[in-house]
């Protein structure tokens, strides 16, 4: 048995990492905890920019908070 991390978007499961299997498999799905969508997307952006200063990060956080439709993009 192997565990694969994924996110359930309300309709579908999206693997976070490659699935190392081909073909059909029986699976067990465990819902661990709800995701703060805004924080998750903010963190995904910030993970790509490890060289940003604190003021850069603050600017990104401000933009995210000011966009009503921030959670609607994938």
N, C-alpha and C positions, 0 to 999 in steps of 0.2 A: 504494500500500500504506500502511496506517495501523496503528499499534500501539494496542491497548486494554489497560490493566492490569486484571487479574482475579485472583481467588484460587480455587484448586482445593481443594475441601473433602474430596477423596477420592472423590467421586462426580460433582460438578457444578462448573462454572465460574461464579463470581459476579463480574460486572463491578464494578469499583470506580468507574467513571465511566460516563456515558451512552454507548450505542453509537449513532454517528451514521449508521447504515445501516438500510435496510428491505430485506426480502426475504432470499434465500439468498445466501451468499457462501462461497467457498472460503477456508479459514483455515489458518494455520500456528500450531501451539501449541508454545511453548517453555517448558520448566520451568526457571526461573532458580535458585531456592534454596528450601529448606524454610523454613517460617515458624514462629517460636516463638509458639505460639497464645496462651499466657498473656501474654507481653509485648505481642503485637499487640492483644489486647483491653484490656489495661491502658492502652496508648498511645491507643487509640480513646477511652477514657473521659477520659483526661487532656487530649486535644486539645480537648474541649468546655469545659474549665474553665481557661482560660489565666490566670485571676486568682487561682488557688489559691496559698497559701503553701507553703513547703517542708514544713512540718509537716502540711498537708492532704494533700499528695502522699504523704508517708510513711505517713499513715493509710490511704490508698487501697491502697498497696502491701502494707501489713500485712493488710488485709481480703482482698485477692486471694490472698495466700500462705496464709491460714488456711482458705480455702474449697476443699474437695476437689473440689467440682462446678463450680468456676469455668469450666472449659473446656467444659462441657456446654451453656451457654446461647448463643444466637445474637443 
